[in-house]
Amino acid sequence: MITPSTSEGLRPDPVDFTPEELRELNRRFGVHGPQPRLAQLFTEGIDQLQPLRSHTLGRLEELRPVILSESRRHHINPMLVTAVLFDELQHAKPGEDLPLAARSGLFHTHGPAQLSVGELVKQGLLPANATPEQIDEARMELLDPDRNVRLLVGKFVRLKQALGLSGNALLMASTSPADAKAIATLAYLHNGKLDYPGRVLRYMQDPELHALLYGTRKPITSPLI
């Protein structure tokens, strides 16, 4: 199990993985290092685009009912689910959600959470030796937004079990260093890039995402109007 490291009595940084932890995660799950710095800067720049953010929040609002219901049913922190969806929707590639593009095999991940057909195999929902027709059907399944969110929650359930985490533990990053480290690890294993957990943890503290999930989001008015 991944445990938080301590440093001079201070609250540990949940994204500070030791070399041993990284080697073990790579051995078991095949994760990678961080994005190149240029790619990280590009990602940070995209996050500053207000029209894109507003569009992403609008899509999340549509997914809010399934996020809350599935998270509650499987004891997954809904803010983790929301943060991952926010990041993936913000940085989605143009046209990748089109059925024609999915069937072409051009993209390996699909839908709001950017899940692969392999995730269906890991959840026991698709045979490992699936036929081309079954794979095509699976790709269409991943394009269904509500179904995609359910599969994302299922992925976190699967990963919690693989990490030896309690299935009933909601995991609250703000109250427990161990939970924060567990959430960072889940985010890392979802995306496979070492800089990803830090972004997800920041999004989990985003007031507007909290309001969207638990309250009422007010439309953003342009200062020019």
Buried (B, 14 or more C-beta within 10 A) or exposed (E): EBEBBEEEEEEBBBBEBEEEBBEEBEEEBEBBEEBEEEEBEEBEEEBEEEEBBBEBBEBBEEBBEBBBBBBEEBBBBBBBBBBBBBBBBBBBEEEBBEEEBBEEEEBEBBBBBBBBBEBBBBBEEBEEEBEEEBBBBBBBBBBBBBBBBBBBBBBBBBBBEEBEBEEEBBBEBEEBBBBBBBBBBBBBBBBBBBBBBBBBBEBBEBEBBBEBBEEEBEEEEEEEE
